[in-house]
Amino acid sequence: MTHEEMIYRAIRGEDLKELPFVPRLDLWYQGNKLQNTLPDKYKNASLVEILDDLGLGYHCVVPDFSTVESLEDYADVGLGIHRTQSVFYTVEFDVERKVEQDGPKINTVYHTPYGDLTTQIHYDEQMRLSGITQPLVTKFAIQEEEDYQKLAYIFDRGRVKPRYEYYDRLKEKIGDRGPVVGFQYEGGSPMHALLKEMTPFETFWYNTVDCPELMEGACESIRKLLREILMVMADSPCEILYVGANYDSMTTNPRFFRDFITEELKWSSQYLHSKGKLLLTHTDGDNTGLLDEYVKAEVDVADSICPAPMTKQSLGEIREAFSGKIAIWGGIAAISVLEDSMTDYEFEKYLDKTLEEAGDGRRLILSIADSTPPAAKFDRLLTIMKKVKEFGAVK
């Protein structure tokens, strides 16, 4: 059975000869490759070659945001729109704009009938060396109330075009090592998009009181474009779609999630199900009070589930809340593979507890959440592999 078949069987809750362990190693690989700190055996190896040698599947869920082909590809990152070789659509905005680069900073100025709207992102060499592929937004689109009207104007003029050939290229590279998950957008809903991608945190919450009508108006324009993206990606070769990311009980508190995210995620999941596709959402963060909302939203895969000690909930508690309705991809806290966070003894005890809480192992793809950090102790990856083999069959 291929790794891809194992992953799909795990998502469906079917029997398996062993529990899948599919760690996300792209950032670990890039960081160590750039710093020349890969294990000696793999100094000159590609990530695919390392995975094949270890007998691991390929975690191809989160896009590599660094695989841009021109400055223009970075232009709309401040709107949450990414153009990389691992995003299989593009958005063309019928809006006059100016894009300028100043060292690690990229400024985009959109000209609208209501005035200019400016965003700025930052991506430097230190970020690359750390394995970070996604630029940091240093000037958000929304700075004042008037910017909501400008933003709505821009989103109203966005048109989505498929780039399925990028899927074909990536799938050729990955082969049957795992599914290539198609990326939609990191905001799980229009309001979450404003919060996560386009507004300073404090400004967002002030605006929910000061100008909620303006925010809702912008959300209508954002919703139209996000749904168009989803529809285009639903017609792509991808069997799983990544919709929404980075929730937390503090930043997306349960009431906010219930009011502004659950129903939009549910609309997306039901639309994808009608097309025979699955919805994956990136649940990295503390999910206290949010687990029931994922169930209500009919999510298929909760990616990057990060349990205690990095969050308040254990893997067992999360599995119990999902009641076998949602597959978990994750379950191992990233700090466990860092020597300065856990001793070898503490790591082994933590891993034993994790596998105990895995229960029968159904609807579970073990991985290090959110990602294997570049500073991870490589021997601990080997230990996880050994312990997973000892776990035995899922049945």
N, C-alpha and C positions, 0 to 999 in steps of 0.2 A: 504494500500500500504506500502511495506517495505521501509526502508531507501535506500536500494540498488536500488530498482525500481525507487525511486524518483530521485536518482543521475543520473541514466541512462536516465530517461526522461528529466531531466534538460540539460544534455549534448546534447541530440537530439533536444532540443528546443520545447518540447511538453508541453501541458497544465498540470498544477499541482494545487492541492488544496491549497498549500502554498509554499512559497519560501523556498528552502532547506537552512538550516544553519548547516554545518558540520565542526566544528572547529577541528583543529589539537591539541589534548590535551596530546599526549604521553610525550613530553618533560616537559610540565607543571606538569603532574602526577609524572614522575620520579623524578624531582627536588624536589617537595614538599613531596613526599613519603620519600625520603632519608633524608630530613631535618625535618621530622615530622611536617609539616606545612599544611597538607591538611585540608580543612574545617572540623570542628568537626564531622559533620554528616557522613563524608566519611573517617575517620581516618583509618579504617580497611577494606576499600572497594577496590576492584580491579578497574581498569579503565573501564572495561566492565560493572561492576555493577554501577558505577557512571553514565555512558552514558545511561544505561537502566533506571535508576531512573530519569534522566533529560529528557529522551525521545529524545536523540540525536543519530545521526548515528556515525559510527566509521570512522575516517579519516585514512585510511590505504594506504597512498601514498608513503611517504618517508620511506625507510627501517630503522629499529632500528639497527644501526651499532654496537651496543654494545653486541649483542647476538652471540658472538663468542664461539666456543667450544674448542679451543686449541690455543697455541701460533702461530701455522702455519697459522691459519685463518687471522692473522694480517700481514703475510709475504709480501704480494704484494699490500698493501694499497698505498704504494708509487708509484705504477703504475696505481692507480685508480681501482684496482681489490679488491672487498670486498667479504668476505665469512662470511655470518651471516645466522641466521635462517630465515631471511626475504629476502634473495636473493636466487633465485630458479635455479641457475646454479653455476658451479665452473669452474675455468680455471686451468689447470695443465700445468706448464711450464717444458719442457724437457731441463732444464738448471741446472747446479750444482749451489747451493746457500747455504749460511750459515745464519741462523736466530738466533740472540741473544737478550736477554732482560736484560736491566740494569735499574731496578726500573721502572719508567713510560716510559722509552725509549725502542723502539724495532728497532734494526738495521738489515737490510737485505743486504747481499753482494752477488751479482750475478757474477759468473765467466764465462767470455766469451773469445773467441779467440782474442778479441781486447782489453782485459784488464778487470778489475773488475769495476762493477757499483754498487754504494752503495746508499741506501735510509734509512731514519730514520723517525720514527713517535713518537708522544708523546701523552699519555693519562693518566691523573692522577685523584686523588680523588676529587680535587676541580672541575674538569671538570664534573665528575659524579654528584656531588652535585648541579651543576648548570643546570643539565638536558641535558648536551651535551653527545651525544652518538658516535660522529664521531671523531676519532683521528686526531691530527694536524700533518701535514707533516712538519718536522723540517729540513730535508735534502732532497732536490729534486733530482730526478734521473739525470737530466741534469745539470751539473756543467761546462762543457767545450764542445767544438765542437765535440771532439772525442766520446762523450757519445751518440750521435745520432746513430752511427753505432752499438754500444753495445745494445742500446735500440731496434733497429730494429731486431737484432739477437734474443733477448729475445721474442719479440712479434711474430716473425716468428715461434717460437717453443711453442706457446700456443695452447692448445686444449681445447675446451669447452665441458663440460658434464652437462646434465640436472640434477637438483635436485628437480623435481616437487613434491616430497614427502613433502618438506618444505612448498610449497603452500598448500597442503592438510591439514597440521597441522594448519597453520595460518587461513585458511578458516574455519576450524572447530571451531576455537576460535571466529572469527568475525561473522560467520553465515551470516544472511541477513541484518546486520547492515550497510553494505557498500561493495563495490567491493575491492578486494585485488589487488592492482596495482603491476604489475611485473616490477622489476628494471632491466634496461639494463646497463647503464654507465652514469656517470655525465658529461662527455665531449660530447657536441652535435655534434662533428665532430672530426676527428683525430687532426687537428691543434688546436682546442679548448681543446682537451685532453692534448696536450703538454702545452698549456698556463695555464690551470686550475689545472692540476694534477701533472705535472712532471718537470716544469721549474720555477726558480725564475722569478718574473714578469719583472724586468729590463733586465735580461739575455735574456728572450724570445724576447723582442723587438730589442735588439742589434743583436740577431742572425738572425732576419728576414732580416737584411741588410748584415751581415757578412757571413752567410752560409745558404742561403735559400734552396739550393739544398740538403744539408744534412737533413734539416728539412723535406722537401718534401719526401725524401727517407724513413725517419722514419715513416712519415704519411702513406705511402703505406702499411707498415707492420701493423701499428695500425689499419688502415681501414679494412684489411682482418679479423682481430680478432674481431673488433667491429661488423662487419656485421655477422660474424659467431654467436656471442652472440645473436644478434637480431633475427637471423633465429631460433636458439634454443628456445628463449623465445617466438617467434611467434607460436611455436608448443605447448606451455605450456597451462594450463587451464586459464591463465589470459586473460581477455577481453581488458584490458588497459595496455599499456606498457609505463613506465617512461623512456624517452630518452633525455638526456641532462639536464643541470641545471646551474643556477646562471649566468645569462647574465646581462650586465649592459652597459649603453651608454658610459661609460668611459673605462672599461676593455675589453669589446667586442663591440667596436664602430661600428656604422652602416656599414662603409666600410668593416671592418674586418668580420662582420657578413655576409654581402652580398657575400664576396669573399670566405669565408672558412666554413660557417655554414649552410646557407640557403639550398643549393642544397643537402648537406648530410642529413639534417633533412627531406627534401622532399623525398629523396630516401627511407629513413626509413618509413615515413608515407605512401608512396605509396605501399611499400612492406607489411606493416601491414594491410593496407586496402584490399590488395589482399587476405589476410588471414582472413578477417572479423574482424580485431582488430582495436583498436583506439590508437593514439599516444598522450601522455601527455608529455609536457616538463615543467620543473620547472623554471618559469620566474621571480624568486625573484630578485629584483634589479630595478634600474631606466631604464625604457624601451623606453626612448626618442629616436626616430629614428629607433626603432627595431620592432614596432608593425606590420608594413606592411610586414616585413620579415617573421614573424610568419604566416601571411596569405599566402604568397607565398610558404612557406614550407608545407602548407596544414596540419598544426597542428590542432588537434581536441580539446585538452584541454590545456589552459594556467593555470598551477597550481601556486599558491602562488603569484598571481598578487597583488602587494603592491602599493597602490595609495598615493597621497599627504595626509598628509604633510611629509611623509617619502621619497617620490620621487616627481618628477616634474608634474606628470600627475594625473588628477582626474579619478575616476572610470567612470564617464560619457564620458570623452575623450577616454578612453581605449575601452569602449563598442562601441563607434561610429567608431573607427578605425577598430574594428573587424567586424563590419557590420553584426552581427549575424552569422558569419562563424566559430567562435571559442568560445567554452564555457570557462567561467572564473570560476576558483575555488580559492576563496580568496576574495579580495576587501576591507578588513578592516585592516587598519594599526595597527601593534602590539602596537605602543606606546599609542594608544587610550585607552587600558585597563590598563595602568600603572598610578597610582595616582600621581607619581612625574613628569609625562609628561602632563597630562590633568586633570583639575578639573572635578568634576561630571557634572557641567553645560556645560563645553566645550565638554565633552564626549557625552552628550545627543545631543548637537547641531551638533556635527560631525556625529553621528549616523543617525540623521534625514536627514542630507544632503546626506549621503551615500545611504540611502534607496530611496531618491528622485532620485538620479543618477542611481539607479538600473533600472529605467524605468519600462518596463512591466515585468522585472524579468526573461525573457527568456535566456536560456544558461548561467545561473548564479547559482553557488553554493557558498553561502556566507561562508567565513572562515576568520580567523585571520592570516594574512600573515607576515612572513613565518610560524610562529607557535605561539601558545599562550605561552607567556613567563611565567616562574615559578612565577614571582612576580606579575602576573596579579591580579587585584582586582576581586574576584569571583563574587561579586554582579553585576559587569558589564557584565559578561557572561549571567547572568539571565536577565539583561535588554535587551541585544541583542535578546535573545530568545523571550521576550515579544514583542518587536518592530517588529520582523519578523512575529509573529502571527498576529499583527495588519496590516501588509502589505497586507495580504489577498492572494487571488489566483493568480496564474500565468496563464494568458489566453489572 
